[in-house]
Amino acid sequence: MTVVAGLSGCAPFIGRSQAKEIAQINVSSPELRDGEPLPRDYSCEGNQGSPPLRWSSAPLPDAKSIAIVVDSHTPSESAVHWVLYNIPATTTELGPNAAENPPDGSGQAKVTSGKAGYEPPCAKKGSYRFSVYTLNGKVDLQEGASLSEILKKIADKTIARGRLTAVNIE
């Protein structure tokens, strides 16, 4: 779990360990507001699946793919709820429940629960981070690669990042 928490904050893998500039991505959603509660529909009490997300940044000539990592930090645990990677670099948004119909060519990692796809959070109190990463390459790993391997590969290839954080669940 240390690797999961480390990647979500990026510090152990990006910035301190590598001397490269990380551009900023603006992350938004028609359903989520930064610093506001996560709508119940996108928690384990709802049935909406993954929320819609949008992102923008300055054009990056080295951009080859996009990755999304959704994680949580609650009083009792930290967990990863969704990892979607190898999204085409030209993509700037995902509609509602994109985990059920991900972009062509993308992959979804098995998250903390062991399920592949979006695993909605359940803990009422905590922070729920929706992070978007622009990568300078694709995440090329063997089928069945571990969550930590995938997160490390995303961290190694990140050239831009942004985040929207919901606090608690409605």
DSSP file with accessible surface (Angstrom, degrees, kcal/mol):
  #  RESIDUE AA STRUCTURE BP1 BP2  ACC     N-H-->O    O-->H-N    N-H-->O    O-->H-N    TCO  KAPPA ALPHA  PHI   PSI    X-CA   Y-CA   Z-CA
    1    1 A M     >        0   0  114      0, 0.0     4,-2.3     0, 0.0     5,-0.3   0.000 360.0 360.0 360.0 -23.0    0.0    0.0    0.0
    2    2 A T  H  >  +     0   0  125      1,-0.2     4,-2.6     2,-0.2     5,-0.2   0.917 360.0  51.7 -60.0 -40.8    3.0    2.3    0.5
    3    3 A V  H  > S+     0   0   56      2,-0.2     4,-2.7     1,-0.2     5,-0.2   0.923 108.6  51.5 -62.9 -41.4    3.5    2.4   -3.3
    4    4 A V  H  > S+     0   0    9      1,-0.2     4,-2.2     2,-0.2    -2,-0.2   0.957 113.1  43.1 -60.4 -51.6   -0.2    3.3   -3.9
    5    5 A A  H  X S+     0   0   38     -4,-2.3     4,-1.4     1,-0.2    -1,-0.2   0.892 113.7  53.9 -63.6 -36.7   -0.1    6.2   -1.4
    6    6 A G  H  X S+     0   0   12     -4,-2.6     4,-1.2    -5,-0.3     7,-0.3   0.933 109.5  45.5 -65.0 -44.1    3.3    7.3   -2.8
    7    7 A L  H  < S+     0   0    1     -4,-2.7     3,-0.5     1,-0.2    -1,-0.2   0.931 106.6  58.8 -66.9 -41.4    2.1    7.5   -6.4
    8    8 A S  H  < S+     0   0    1     -4,-2.2    -1,-0.2     1,-0.3    -2,-0.2   0.876 114.6  37.2 -58.2 -37.3   -1.0    9.3   -5.5
    9    9 A G  H  < S-     0   0   38     -4,-1.4     2,-0.4    -5,-0.2    -1,-0.3   0.624  96.5-152.1 -86.2 -14.9    1.0   12.1   -4.0
   10   10 A C    >X  +     0   0    1     -4,-1.2     4,-3.4    -3,-0.5     3,-0.8   0.165  62.3 111.7  70.3 -20.7    3.7   11.7   -6.7
   11   11 A A  T 34>S+     0   0   28     -2,-0.4     5,-0.7     1,-0.2     6,-0.5   0.897  73.5  48.8 -56.3 -46.5    6.5   12.9   -4.5
   12   12 A P  T 345S+     0   0   78      0, 0.0    -1,-0.2     0, 0.0    -5,-0.1   0.813 126.7  26.9 -66.5 -25.0    8.4    9.6   -4.1
   13   13 A F  T <45S+     0   0   30     -3,-0.8     2,-0.4    -7,-0.3    -2,-0.2   0.726 121.8  43.1-105.3 -29.6    8.4    9.0   -7.8
   14   14 A I  T  <5S+     0   0    3     -4,-3.4     2,-1.3     3,-0.1    -1,-0.2  -0.959 112.6   4.2-126.9 139.3    8.2   12.4   -9.5
   15   15 A G  T   5S+     0   0   41     -2,-0.4     5,-0.1     3,-0.4    -4,-0.1  -0.454 126.3  47.6  93.2 -63.4    9.9   15.7   -8.8
   16   16 A R  S   <S+     0   0  212     -2,-1.3    -1,-0.2    -5,-0.7    -5,-0.1   0.890 118.7  37.3 -79.7 -40.5   12.3   14.6   -6.0
   17   17 A S  S    S+     0   0   75     -6,-0.5     2,-0.4     1,-0.2    -1,-0.2   0.661 122.3  43.4 -88.4 -15.5   13.7   11.5   -7.7
   18   18 A Q  S    S-     0   0   53      2,-0.1     2,-1.6     0, 0.0    -3,-0.4  -0.996  74.3-137.8-131.7 135.9   13.7   12.9  -11.2
   19   19 A A        +     0   0  114     -2,-0.4     2,-0.3    -5,-0.1    -3,-0.1  -0.582  61.5 118.6 -91.2  75.3   14.9   16.3  -12.3
   20   20 A K        -     0   0   59     -2,-1.6     2,-0.3    -5,-0.1    -2,-0.1  -0.994  65.5-111.5-139.4 149.6   12.1   17.1  -14.8
   21   21 A E        -     0   0  179     -2,-0.3     2,-0.6     1,-0.0    -2,-0.0  -0.598  25.1-152.2 -77.7 136.6    9.5   19.7  -15.0
   22   22 A I        -     0   0   25     -2,-0.3   138,-0.3    -8,-0.0   137,-0.1  -0.951  12.7-142.8-112.2 115.7    5.9   18.5  -14.5
   23   23 A A  E     -a  160   0A  38    136,-2.6   138,-2.3    -2,-0.6     2,-0.3  -0.313  21.3-109.7 -72.0 161.5    3.3   20.7  -16.4
   24   24 A Q  E     -a  161   0A 127    136,-0.2    34,-0.4    -2,-0.0     2,-0.4  -0.737  23.7-159.8 -96.7 142.4    0.0   21.4  -14.8
   25   25 A I        -     0   0    4    136,-2.0     2,-0.6    -2,-0.3   138,-0.4  -0.954  15.9-135.2-116.1 135.9   -3.3   19.9  -16.0
   26   26 A N  E     -F   56   0B 112     30,-3.2    30,-1.7    -2,-0.4     2,-0.4  -0.848  24.6-165.2 -89.8 122.1   -6.7   21.5  -15.1
   27   27 A V  E     +F   55   0B  21     -2,-0.6     2,-0.3   136,-0.3    28,-0.2  -0.929  17.0 156.7-112.7 131.8   -9.1   18.8  -14.1
   28   28 A S  E     -F   54   0B  58     26,-2.7    26,-2.9    -2,-0.4     5,-0.1  -0.891  20.6-161.0-143.5 174.3  -12.9   19.4  -13.8
   29   29 A S        -     0   0    4      3,-0.6    24,-0.1    -2,-0.3    -2,-0.0  -0.964  27.0-134.8-157.2 141.7  -16.2   17.6  -13.9
   30   30 A P  S    S+     0   0   49      0, 0.0    23,-0.1     0, 0.0    -1,-0.1   0.677 112.9  38.9 -70.2 -12.2  -19.8   18.6  -14.5
   31   31 A E  S    S+     0   0   93     21,-0.4     2,-0.3     1,-0.1    22,-0.1   0.605 111.6  57.7-110.1 -19.0  -20.6   16.4  -11.5
   32   32 A L        -     0   0    2     20,-0.2    -3,-0.6     6,-0.1     2,-0.4  -0.905  57.8-160.8-118.9 147.8  -17.8   17.0   -9.0
   33   33 A R    >   -     0   0  142     -2,-0.3     3,-2.2     4,-0.3    -5,-0.1  -0.993  33.4-106.3-125.9 134.6  -16.4   20.2   -7.4
   34   34 A D  T 3  S+     0   0  107     -2,-0.4   132,-0.2     1,-0.3   130,-0.0  -0.332 106.1  10.2 -59.7 129.1  -13.0   20.5   -5.9
   35   35 A G  T 3  S+     0   0   45    130,-3.8    -1,-0.3     1,-0.3   131,-0.2   0.388 108.4 106.6  82.9  -3.4  -13.2   20.5   -2.1
   36   36 A E  S <  S-     0   0  111     -3,-2.2   131,-1.9   129,-0.3    -1,-0.3  -0.607  80.7 -78.7-102.0 166.7  -16.9   19.5   -2.1
   37   37 A P        -     0   0   55      0, 0.0    -4,-0.3     0, 0.0   132,-0.2  -0.283  45.3-108.4 -64.6 148.9  -18.5   16.2   -1.2
   38   38 A L  B     -h  169   0C   0    130,-3.0   132,-2.8    -6,-0.1    -6,-0.1  -0.626  43.8-107.2 -71.6 125.2  -18.4   13.3   -3.7
   39   39 A P    >   -     0   0   14      0, 0.0     3,-2.2     0, 0.0     4,-0.2  -0.342  22.2-124.5 -57.3 137.5  -22.0   12.9   -4.9
   40   40 A R  G >  S+     0   0  104      1,-0.3     3,-2.1     2,-0.2     6,-0.4   0.805 106.8  70.4 -52.8 -32.8  -23.6    9.7   -3.5
   41   41 A D  G 3  S+     0   0   80      1,-0.3     7,-2.0     5,-0.1     8,-0.4   0.756  99.7  47.5 -58.2 -26.4  -24.4    8.5   -7.0
   42   42 A Y  G <  S+     0   0    7     -3,-2.2    -1,-0.3     6,-0.2    -2,-0.2   0.287 102.6  79.4-100.5   8.9  -20.6    7.9   -7.6
   43   43 A S  S X  S-     0   0    2     -3,-2.1     3,-1.8    77,-0.2     6,-0.2  -0.464 105.2 -88.3-100.9-177.9  -20.1    6.1   -4.3
   44   44 A a  T 3  S+     0   0   57     77,-2.4    78,-0.1     1,-0.3    -3,-0.1   0.643 126.6  62.6 -69.1  -9.7  -20.9    2.4   -3.5
   45   45 A E  T 3  S+     0   0   99     -5,-0.3    -1,-0.3    76,-0.3     2,-0.1   0.546 101.9  60.1 -87.7  -9.2  -24.4    3.6   -2.5
   46   46 A G  S <  S-     0   0   24     -3,-1.8    -5,-0.1    -6,-0.4    -4,-0.1  -0.432  70.6-140.7-108.1-173.7  -25.1    4.9   -6.0
   47   47 A N  S    S+     0   0  134     -2,-0.1    -5,-0.1     1,-0.1    -6,-0.1   0.112  70.7 100.4-136.2  23.0  -25.3    3.3   -9.5
   48   48 A Q        -     0   0   74     -7,-2.0    49,-0.2     1,-0.3    -6,-0.2   0.595  67.0-151.5 -87.7 -13.6  -23.7    5.8  -11.8
   49   49 A G        +     0   0   20     -8,-0.4    -1,-0.3    -6,-0.2    -3,-0.0  -0.438  59.3   2.2  74.8-149.5  -20.2    4.2  -12.0
   50   50 A S  S    S-     0   0    0     -2,-0.1    47,-3.7     1,-0.1    48,-0.3  -0.428  82.0-117.1 -74.4 141.8  -17.3    6.5  -12.7
   51   51 A P        -     0   0    1      0, 0.0    47,-0.2     0, 0.0     2,-0.1  -0.387  33.8 -95.0 -75.3 157.8  -18.0   10.3  -12.8
   52   52 A P        -     0   0   10      0, 0.0   -21,-0.4     0, 0.0     2,-0.3  -0.462  45.5-167.0 -69.0 143.8  -17.4   12.3  -16.0
   53   53 A L  E     - G   0  94B   0     41,-1.9    41,-2.9   -24,-0.1     2,-0.3  -0.981  11.5-170.5-133.9 148.3  -14.0   14.1  -16.1
   54   54 A R  E     +FG  28  93B 109    -26,-2.9   -26,-2.7    -2,-0.3     2,-0.3  -0.966   8.8 179.9-132.5 151.4  -12.5   16.8  -18.3
   55   55 A W  E     -F   27   0B  14     37,-2.5     2,-0.3    -2,-0.3   -28,-0.2  -0.991   6.9-179.0-150.9 155.8   -9.0   18.0  -18.5
   56   56 A S  E     +F   26   0B  66    -30,-1.7   -30,-3.2    -2,-0.3     2,-0.3  -0.990   8.8 157.2-152.7 150.3   -6.9   20.6  -20.3
   57   57 A S        -     0   0   47     -2,-0.3   -32,-0.1   -32,-0.2     3,-0.1  -0.952  53.3 -67.5-158.1 171.7   -3.3   21.7  -20.4
   58   58 A A  S    S-     0   0   69    -34,-0.4   -35,-0.0    -2,-0.3    -2,-0.0  -0.395  71.4 -87.0 -61.6 144.7   -0.9   23.4  -22.7
   59   59 A P        -     0   0  126      0, 0.0    -1,-0.1     0, 0.0     3,-0.1  -0.347  44.2-155.6 -56.9 132.8   -0.2   21.2  -25.8
   60   60 A L    >   -     0   0   48      1,-0.1     3,-1.9    -3,-0.1   100,-0.0  -0.955  10.0-157.2-115.0 113.9    2.7   18.9  -25.0
   61   61 A P  T 3  S+     0   0  116      0, 0.0    -1,-0.1     0, 0.0     0, 0.0   0.781  94.9  54.0 -62.3 -24.1    4.6   17.6  -28.0
   62   62 A D  T 3  S+     0   0  102     -3,-0.1     2,-0.3    97,-0.0    97,-0.0   0.456  78.2 124.1 -87.8  -1.4    5.8   14.6  -26.0
   63   63 A A    <   +     0   0   26     -3,-1.9    73,-0.2     1,-0.2     3,-0.1  -0.435  21.2 157.6 -66.3 124.5    2.3   13.5  -25.0
   64   64 A K        -     0   0  111     71,-3.2    25,-0.7     1,-0.4     2,-0.3   0.586  62.7  -6.6-119.1 -23.7    1.7    9.9  -26.0
   65   65 A S  E     -CB  88 135A   0     70,-1.4    70,-3.2    23,-0.2    -1,-0.4  -0.978  58.1-125.3-164.2 170.0   -1.1    8.9  -23.7
   66   66 A I  E     -CB  87 134A   4     21,-2.0    21,-2.3    -2,-0.3     2,-0.3  -0.926  18.0-166.1-122.9 147.7   -3.2    9.8  -20.6
   67   67 A A  E     - B   0 133A   0     66,-2.5    66,-3.0    -2,-0.3     2,-0.4  -0.979   4.8-157.2-132.6 147.8   -3.7    7.9  -17.4
   68   68 A I  E     -CB  84 132A   0     16,-3.1    16,-2.4    -2,-0.3     2,-0.4  -0.991   7.7-174.4-124.3 132.4   -6.3    8.5  -14.6
   69   69 A V  E     -CB  83 131A   2     62,-2.3    62,-2.8    -2,-0.4     2,-0.5  -0.996   4.0-168.1-126.8 124.8   -5.9    7.3  -11.1
   70   70 A V  E     +CB  82 130A   1     12,-2.9    11,-3.4    -2,-0.4    12,-1.5  -0.968  20.8 161.6-111.9 121.7   -8.7    7.6   -8.5
   71   71 A D  E     -CB  80 129A   1     58,-1.9    58,-2.9    -2,-0.5     2,-0.3  -0.893  22.5-147.3-135.9 166.3   -7.6    7.0   -4.9
   72   72 A S  E     -CB  79 128A   3      7,-2.8     7,-2.0    -2,-0.3     2,-0.4  -0.963   6.8-160.4-135.1 153.3   -8.9    7.7   -1.4
   73   73 A H  E     +CB  78 127A  47     54,-2.1    54,-2.4    -2,-0.3     5,-0.2  -0.970  25.2 167.6-132.2 111.7   -7.5    8.5    2.0
   74   74 A T        -     0   0   20      3,-3.1    52,-0.2    -2,-0.4     3,-0.2  -0.740  52.3 -96.2-117.7 170.5   -9.8    7.8    4.8
   75   75 A P  S    S+     0   0  120      0, 0.0     3,-0.1     0, 0.0    51,-0.1   0.820 124.5  36.2 -57.3 -27.3   -9.3    7.6    8.6
   76   76 A S  S    S-     0   0  105      1,-0.2     2,-0.3     0, 0.0    -3,-0.0   0.707 125.1 -11.5-102.0 -21.5   -9.0    3.9    8.3
   77   77 A E        -     0   0  114     -3,-0.2    -3,-3.1     2,-0.0     2,-0.4  -0.996  49.2-121.6-166.4 167.7   -7.2    3.2    5.0
   78   78 A S  E     +C   73   0A  33     -2,-0.3     2,-0.3    -5,-0.2    -5,-0.2  -0.940  37.6 171.0-116.6 143.5   -5.9    4.4    1.7
   79   79 A A  E     -C   72   0A   6     -7,-2.0    -7,-2.8    -2,-0.4     2,-0.5  -0.989  34.0-126.8-150.8 156.0   -7.1    2.7   -1.5
   80   80 A V  E     +C   71   0A   2     -2,-0.3    32,-1.4    -9,-0.2    33,-0.5  -0.932  22.5 179.6-104.5 129.3   -7.0    2.9   -5.3
   81   81 A H  E     +     0   0A  18    -11,-3.4    38,-3.0    -2,-0.5     2,-0.3   0.601  64.5   7.2-105.2 -18.7  -10.5    2.9   -6.8
   82   82 A W  E     -C   70   0A   1    -12,-1.5   -12,-2.9    36,-0.2     2,-0.4  -0.897  48.0-176.3-166.5 134.6   -9.7    3.2  -10.5
   83   83 A V  E     +C   69   0A   0     26,-0.4    26,-1.8    -2,-0.3     2,-0.5  -0.949  11.4 174.6-134.1 114.9   -6.7    3.1  -12.9
   84   84 A L  E     +CD  68 108A   0    -16,-2.4   -16,-3.1    -2,-0.4     2,-0.3  -0.989  14.3 172.0-118.6 125.1   -7.3    3.8  -16.5
   85   85 A Y  E     + D   0 107A  41     22,-2.8    22,-2.6    -2,-0.5   -18,-0.2  -0.847  46.9  41.8-135.9 168.0   -4.2    4.0  -18.7
   86   86 A N  E     +     0   0A  18     -2,-0.3   -19,-0.2     1,-0.2    -1,-0.1   0.786  66.9 164.2  61.3  32.7   -3.2    4.3  -22.4
   87   87 A I  E     -C   66   0A   0    -21,-2.3   -21,-2.0    -3,-0.2    -1,-0.2  -0.596  52.9 -92.2 -70.4 135.6   -6.0    6.7  -23.1
   88   88 A P  E >   -C   65   0A  47      0, 0.0     3,-2.0     0, 0.0   -23,-0.2  -0.245  31.3-125.1 -53.4 139.1   -5.2    8.4  -26.5
   89   89 A A  T 3  S+     0   0   36    -25,-0.7   -24,-0.2     1,-0.3   -25,-0.1   0.720 107.8  61.8 -62.2 -21.1   -3.3   11.6  -25.9
   90   90 A T  T 3  S+     0   0  130    -26,-0.1    -1,-0.3   -24,-0.0     2,-0.2   0.584  80.2 106.1 -82.2  -8.1   -5.8   13.6  -27.9
   91   91 A T    <   +     0   0   31     -3,-2.0     3,-0.1     1,-0.1    -4,-0.0  -0.515  38.4 172.1 -74.3 135.2   -8.6   12.7  -25.4
   92   92 A T        +     0   0   80      1,-0.3   -37,-2.5    -2,-0.2     2,-0.3   0.335  60.9  24.4-125.6   3.4   -9.7   15.6  -23.1
   93   93 A E  E     -G   54   0B 102    -39,-0.2     2,-0.4   -64,-0.0    -1,-0.3  -0.983  53.8-149.7-162.9 156.8  -12.7   14.1  -21.4
   94   94 A L  E     -G   53   0B  11    -41,-2.9   -41,-1.9    -2,-0.3     3,-0.1  -0.994  24.3-133.5-125.8 137.4  -14.5   11.0  -20.3
   95   95 A G    >   -     0   0   38     -2,-0.4     3,-1.1   -43,-0.2   -42,-0.1  -0.152  47.2 -59.0 -78.2 179.7  -18.2   10.7  -20.1
   96   96 A P  T 3  S+     0   0   82      0, 0.0    -1,-0.2     0, 0.0   -47,-0.1  -0.290 122.1   9.6 -60.7 143.3  -20.2    9.2  -17.2
   97   97 A N  T >> S+     0   0   57    -47,-3.7     3,-1.7   -49,-0.2     4,-0.6   0.806  74.1 158.3  56.7  37.9  -19.4    5.5  -16.4
   98   98 A A  G X4  +     0   0    9     -3,-1.1     3,-0.6   -48,-0.3    -1,-0.1   0.739  63.3  73.3 -63.2 -21.1  -16.4    5.4  -18.8
   99   99 A A  G 34 S+     0   0    5      1,-0.2    -1,-0.3     2,-0.1    -2,-0.1   0.818  96.0  50.5 -63.1 -28.5  -15.1    2.5  -16.8
  100  100 A E  G <4 S+     0   0  137     -3,-1.7    -1,-0.2     1,-0.3    -2,-0.2   0.706 127.6  22.1 -80.6 -21.9  -17.8    0.4  -18.4
  101  101 A N  S << S-     0   0  134     -3,-0.6    -1,-0.3    -4,-0.6    -2,-0.1  -0.525  86.2-174.2-142.9  70.4  -16.9    1.5  -21.9
  102  102 A P        -     0   0   36      0, 0.0     3,-0.1     0, 0.0    -3,-0.1  -0.198  37.8 -81.3 -69.1 160.0  -13.3    2.8  -21.8
  103  103 A P    >   -     0   0   30      0, 0.0     3,-2.0     0, 0.0    -9,-0.0  -0.237  60.6 -85.4 -57.7 147.7  -11.6    4.5  -24.8
  104  104 A D  T 3  S+     0   0  154      1,-0.3     3,-0.1    -3,-0.1    -3,-0.0  -0.270 114.5  18.0 -54.1 135.2  -10.2    2.2  -27.5
  105  105 A G  T 3  S+     0   0   59      1,-0.3    -1,-0.3    -3,-0.1     2,-0.1   0.315  97.6 121.2  86.1  -7.0   -6.7    0.9  -26.7
  106  106 A S    <   -     0   0   24     -3,-2.0     2,-0.3    -4,-0.0    -1,-0.3  -0.427  46.9-150.1 -87.7 164.4   -6.9    1.8  -23.0
  107  107 A G  E     -D   85   0A  18    -22,-2.6   -22,-2.8    -2,-0.1     2,-0.4  -0.925   3.8-144.2-130.4 156.8   -6.4   -0.6  -20.1
  108  108 A Q  E     -D   84   0A  47     -2,-0.3   -24,-0.2   -24,-0.2     2,-0.1  -0.990  16.8-140.7-124.3 130.1   -7.8   -0.8  -16.6
  109  109 A A        -     0   0    3    -26,-1.8     8,-1.1    -2,-0.4     2,-0.4  -0.459  27.8-100.9 -82.4 158.1   -5.7   -2.1  -13.7
  110  110 A K  B     -I  116   0D 137     35,-0.4     6,-0.3     6,-0.2     5,-0.1  -0.680  47.9-146.3 -73.6 129.0   -7.0   -4.3  -10.9
  111  111 A V    >   -     0   0    6      4,-2.8     3,-2.4    -2,-0.4   -30,-0.2  -0.135  35.5 -71.5 -90.6-171.6   -7.4   -1.8   -8.0
  112  112 A T  T 3  S+     0   0   54    -32,-1.4   -31,-0.1     1,-0.3    -2,-0.1   0.851 132.4  53.8 -52.0 -38.9   -7.0   -2.3   -4.2
  113  113 A S  T 3  S-     0   0   70    -33,-0.5    -1,-0.3     2,-0.2     3,-0.1   0.630 117.5-111.9 -72.5 -13.9  -10.1   -4.5   -4.0
  114  114 A G  S <  S+     0   0   44     -3,-2.4     2,-0.3     1,-0.4    -2,-0.1   0.312  80.0 121.9  97.3  -6.8   -8.8   -6.8   -6.8
  115  115 A K        -     0   0   83     -5,-0.1    -4,-2.8     2,-0.1     2,-0.4  -0.668  60.6-130.9 -88.9 143.1  -11.4   -5.7   -9.3
  116  116 A A  B    S+I  110   0D  54     -2,-0.3     2,-0.2    -6,-0.3    -6,-0.2  -0.755  74.1  25.4 -88.9 138.9  -10.5   -4.2  -12.6
  117  117 A G  S    S-     0   0    5     -8,-1.1     2,-0.5    -2,-0.4   -34,-0.2  -0.660 111.9 -16.5 107.4-165.8  -12.4   -1.0  -13.4
  118  118 A Y        -     0   0    7     -2,-0.2   -36,-0.2   -36,-0.1    -2,-0.1  -0.663  51.4-170.9 -82.6 121.8  -14.0    1.6  -11.2
  119  119 A E        -     0   0   62    -38,-3.0   -75,-0.1    -2,-0.5    -7,-0.1  -0.927  25.7-133.3-110.5 101.5  -14.6    0.5   -7.6
  120  120 A P        -     0   0   32      0, 0.0   -77,-0.2     0, 0.0   -76,-0.1  -0.265  21.4-111.3 -61.1 141.5  -16.7    3.2   -6.0
  121  121 A P        -     0   0    2      0, 0.0   -77,-2.4     0, 0.0   -76,-0.3  -0.359  28.4-174.3 -70.2 153.9  -15.6    4.4   -2.6
  122  122 A a        +     0   0   73    -79,-0.2     2,-0.2   -78,-0.1    47,-0.1   0.643  48.4 103.1-118.9 -30.4  -17.8    3.6    0.5
  123  123 A A        -     0   0   37      1,-0.2    45,-0.1    45,-0.0   -79,-0.0  -0.430  59.1-149.5 -65.9 126.9  -16.2    5.4    3.4
  124  124 A K  S    S+     0   0   83     -2,-0.2    45,-2.1    44,-0.1     2,-0.5   0.837  82.2  53.7 -64.4 -35.4  -18.3    8.5    4.3
  125  125 A K  S    S+     0   0  133     43,-0.2     2,-0.3     2,-0.0    -1,-0.1  -0.885  84.2  68.4-107.7 130.6  -15.3   10.5    5.6
  126  126 A G  S    S-     0   0   13     -2,-0.5    42,-3.5   -52,-0.2     2,-0.4  -0.915  75.9 -77.2 156.2-179.3  -12.1   10.9    3.5
  127  127 A S  E     -BE  73 167A  34    -54,-2.4   -54,-2.1    -2,-0.3     2,-0.5  -0.945  31.8-159.5-114.4 139.0  -10.6   12.6    0.5
  128  128 A Y  E     -BE  72 166A   2     38,-3.2    38,-2.9    -2,-0.4     2,-0.5  -0.965  11.5-160.1-122.9 110.1  -11.3   11.2   -3.0
  129  129 A R  E     -BE  71 165A  37    -58,-2.9   -58,-1.9    -2,-0.5     2,-0.7  -0.827  12.8-166.3-104.1 129.3   -8.7   12.2   -5.6
  130  130 A F  E     -BE  70 164A   0     34,-3.0    34,-1.9    -2,-0.5     2,-0.4  -0.919  21.4-174.6-110.9  97.9   -9.3   12.1   -9.3
  131  131 A S  E     -BE  69 163A   1    -62,-2.8   -62,-2.3    -2,-0.7     2,-0.4  -0.828  12.4-161.6-104.4 136.4   -5.8   12.5  -10.8
  132  132 A V  E     -BE  68 162A   0     30,-2.5    30,-1.9    -2,-0.4     2,-0.4  -0.956   8.6-168.6-117.0 132.2   -5.1   12.9  -14.5
  133  133 A Y  E     -BE  67 161A   0    -66,-3.0   -66,-2.5    -2,-0.4     2,-0.5  -0.979  15.0-148.7-123.1 132.5   -1.6   12.3  -15.9
  134  134 A T  E     -BE  66 160A   6     26,-2.5    25,-3.2    -2,-0.4    26,-1.4  -0.881  26.2-157.1 -94.5 130.6   -0.2   13.1  -19.3
  135  135 A L  E     -BE  65 158A   0    -70,-3.2   -71,-3.2    -2,-0.5   -70,-1.4  -0.824  25.1-139.8-113.7 150.8    2.5   10.5  -20.2
  136  136 A N  S    S+     0   0   69     21,-2.4     2,-0.3    -2,-0.3    22,-0.1   0.232  89.1   6.1 -89.6  14.1    5.4   10.6  -22.6
  137  137 A G  S    S-     0   0   11     20,-0.2     2,-0.2   -72,-0.1   -73,-0.2  -0.963  89.8 -77.4-171.6-179.7    4.7    7.0  -23.7
  138  138 A K        -     0   0   97     -2,-0.3     2,-1.0   -74,-0.1   -73,-0.1  -0.619  43.8-108.5 -91.5 157.4    2.3    4.1  -23.3
  139  139 A V        -     0   0    4     -2,-0.2     2,-0.8    -4,-0.0   -54,-0.1  -0.782  41.5-172.9 -85.6 101.0    2.2    1.9  -20.2
  140  140 A D        +     0   0  115     -2,-1.0     2,-0.3    13,-0.0    -2,-0.0  -0.883  22.5 138.4-104.2 102.8    3.6   -1.3  -21.7
  141  141 A L        -     0   0   61     -2,-0.8     3,-0.1     4,-0.0     4,-0.1  -0.941  55.2 -87.7-137.6 162.7    3.3   -4.2  -19.2
  142  142 A Q    >   -     0   0  167     -2,-0.3     3,-1.6     1,-0.1     0, 0.0  -0.322  57.0 -87.4 -66.0 150.3    2.5   -7.8  -19.3
  143  143 A E  T 3  S+     0   0  191      1,-0.3    -1,-0.1    -2,-0.0     0, 0.0  -0.332 118.0  25.9 -53.9 134.7   -1.2   -8.8  -19.0
  144  144 A G  T 3  S+     0   0   73      1,-0.2    -1,-0.3    -3,-0.1     3,-0.1   0.625  83.7 167.1  83.2  12.6   -2.0   -9.2  -15.3
  145  145 A A    <   -     0   0   20     -3,-1.6   -35,-0.4     1,-0.1    -1,-0.2  -0.249  41.6 -99.8 -58.5 149.1    0.8   -6.8  -14.1
  146  146 A S     >  -     0   0   49      1,-0.1     4,-2.2   -37,-0.1     5,-0.2  -0.274  24.3-113.7 -70.8 158.2    0.4   -5.7  -10.5
  147  147 A L  H  > S+     0   0   29      1,-0.2     4,-2.8     2,-0.2     5,-0.2   0.919 117.9  52.6 -56.2 -44.8   -1.2   -2.4   -9.4
  148  148 A S  H  > S+     0   0   52      1,-0.2     4,-2.3     2,-0.2    -1,-0.2   0.889 107.8  51.3 -63.6 -37.0    2.2   -1.2   -8.0
  149  149 A E  H  > S+     0   0   98      2,-0.2     4,-2.2     1,-0.2    -1,-0.2   0.922 112.5  46.1 -64.0 -43.7    4.0   -2.0  -11.4
  150  150 A I  H  X S+     0   0    4     -4,-2.2     4,-2.5     2,-0.2    -2,-0.2   0.937 113.0  49.0 -65.9 -44.8    1.3   -0.1  -13.3
  151  151 A L  H  X S+     0   0    1     -4,-2.8     4,-2.5     1,-0.2    -1,-0.2   0.897 111.0  50.6 -62.7 -39.0    1.4    2.9  -10.9
  152  152 A K  H  X S+     0   0   86     -4,-2.3     4,-2.6    -5,-0.2    -1,-0.2   0.924 109.8  50.1 -64.9 -41.7    5.2    3.0  -11.1
  153  153 A K  H  X S+     0   0   67     -4,-2.2     4,-1.3     2,-0.2    -2,-0.2   0.916 110.6  49.7 -64.5 -41.5    5.2    3.0  -14.9
  154  154 A I  H  X S+     0   0    0     -4,-2.5     4,-0.7     1,-0.2     3,-0.5   0.945 111.8  49.0 -60.7 -46.8    2.7    5.8  -14.9
  155  155 A A  H >< S+     0   0    0     -4,-2.5     3,-0.9     1,-0.2    -2,-0.2   0.919 109.1  52.4 -59.6 -43.6    4.9    7.8  -12.5
  156  156 A D  H 3< S+     0   0   54     -4,-2.6    -1,-0.2     1,-0.2    -2,-0.2   0.782 115.1  41.3 -64.4 -28.3    8.0    7.2  -14.6
  157  157 A K  H 3< S+     0   0   49     -4,-1.3   -21,-2.4    -3,-0.5    -1,-0.2   0.412  83.7 125.2-101.8   0.1    6.3    8.5  -17.7
  158  158 A T  E <<  + E   0 135A   0     -3,-0.9   -23,-0.2    -4,-0.7     3,-0.1  -0.437  18.9 160.4 -69.5 129.1    4.4   11.5  -16.3
  159  159 A I  E    S+     0   0A  24    -25,-3.2  -136,-2.6     1,-0.4     2,-0.3   0.462  72.2  18.5-119.4 -12.7    5.1   14.9  -17.9
  160  160 A A  E     +aE  23 134A   0    -26,-1.4   -26,-2.5  -138,-0.3    -1,-0.4  -0.981  66.2 179.1-153.4 152.0    2.0   16.7  -16.7
  161  161 A R  E     +aE  24 133A  69   -138,-2.3  -136,-2.0    -2,-0.3     2,-0.3  -0.995   6.4 172.2-154.4 155.5   -0.5   16.1  -13.9
  162  162 A G  E     - E   0 132A   7    -30,-1.9   -30,-2.5    -2,-0.3     2,-0.3  -0.968  12.0-155.8-157.0 166.2   -3.6   17.6  -12.3
  163  163 A R  E     - E   0 131A  80   -138,-0.4     2,-0.4    -2,-0.3  -136,-0.3  -1.000  14.6-159.8-153.3 145.6   -6.2   16.6   -9.7
  164  164 A L  E     - E   0 130A   5    -34,-1.9   -34,-3.0    -2,-0.3     2,-0.5  -0.997  22.7-159.9-121.3 128.7   -9.7   17.2   -8.5
  165  165 A T  E     - E   0 129A  31     -2,-0.4  -130,-3.8   -36,-0.2     2,-0.3  -0.956   6.7-163.0-119.2 120.8  -10.3   16.2   -4.9
  166  166 A A  E     - E   0 128A   1    -38,-2.9   -38,-3.2    -2,-0.5     2,-0.5  -0.775  14.3-144.5 -93.5 145.0  -13.8   15.5   -3.4
  167  167 A V  E     - E   0 127A  57   -131,-1.9   -40,-0.2    -2,-0.3   -42,-0.0  -0.963  58.8 -24.5-118.1 118.1  -14.0   15.6    0.4
  168  168 A N  S    S-     0   0   50    -42,-3.5  -130,-3.0    -2,-0.5     2,-0.4   0.125  81.6 -83.8  68.4 171.9  -16.3   13.1    2.1
  169  169 A I  B      h   38   0C  13    -45,-2.1    -1,-0.0  -132,-0.2  -129,-0.0  -0.930 360.0 360.0-113.5 137.2  -19.4   11.5    0.5
  170  170 A E              0   0  117   -132,-2.8  -127,-0.0    -2,-0.4    -2,-0.0  -0.197 360.0 360.0 -50.6 360.0  -22.8   13.3    0.3
